[in-house]
Amino acid sequence: MAGTKIGGERAALRNKARHGKDFYARIGALGGKKGTTGGFAANRELARIAGAKGGRVSRRRKTVIEPTIVVETTVTQNDLELAA
């Protein structure tokens, strides 16, 4: 039953029985302690800059270029005299 909801529930029960009820809390804490990047909490200015960039990108609208129709016309000398 690997990969199903029932299989996952059975695996969780078995892990808790083998390693204790706080198994998932302990492995989650280990992962959090191993982190070395620091994230945005370590550099507030970097967080401000990144947030500003994301805000600009999300509010930028895409411009749609409308196709133009070109109509060929012939201009005669009489047309130019009437326009003047």
N, C-alpha and C positions, 0 to 999 in steps of 0.2 A: 504493500500500500504506500510505497514511497511517492511523495509528491502530492498527496491528497490531504484534505483537512483532517481526516480521521488519523492518518499516518503521523501527521505533525503533532496532534494531541497525544497520541500514544508515545511518541518520542519524548515529548515534554514530561510526561508522567515518569517514563523510565529514567530520564536525566535527573529529575528531582529525587527519585527513589535511590539512585546510585550516589549522587553527589550532595544531597541535602536540599531542603526547600528553598534555600537562598542561592541556588546555583546560577540562575540568570542574573540576579543582582550582582553577584561576585564577578562574573565574566564581563558584565557591562561596566563595572567600576574599573576593572583592569584596563579595558580599552580606553576609558576616559583619562586614566593616569598616564598612559603611554604617549598621548598626544604631545607634540613638541612645537607645533606651528604657532600656537598662541591665539590665532584667530584675530578678529577685529577688536576684541577687548584689549589686546596688547597695544594697538595703534589706532587711536580714535580718529586721527587725521586721515589715515588711509581709509577708514570706514566712511568718513564724510565724502571723500573724493569718489569712492566707488559708488556710493548711493546717488551722488549727483549725476554720474555718468549713466547709471541705470535709469534714472528718472528722465534724462534727456532722450535716451533711446526709446523708451516706452511711449513718450508723448509725441514723437516725430511722426508726422503723417506722410504717407506715401503719395507722391504726386503722380497723377495719371495724365499722360499726354494724349490729348484728343487728336485723332487723325484729321487732317484738313483736306478738303476737296479742292483740287485745282481745276479751274475751268479755263480752257484756251479760248481766247477771243482774238479777233482780228480788228485792228484799229486802222481806220482809213483817214485820209487827210481831212475829209469833211468833218469827222468826229472831233479832230483836234481844233479845227476852226470854230466849231460850235462851243467847245469848252472854254476857249479863250475869250 
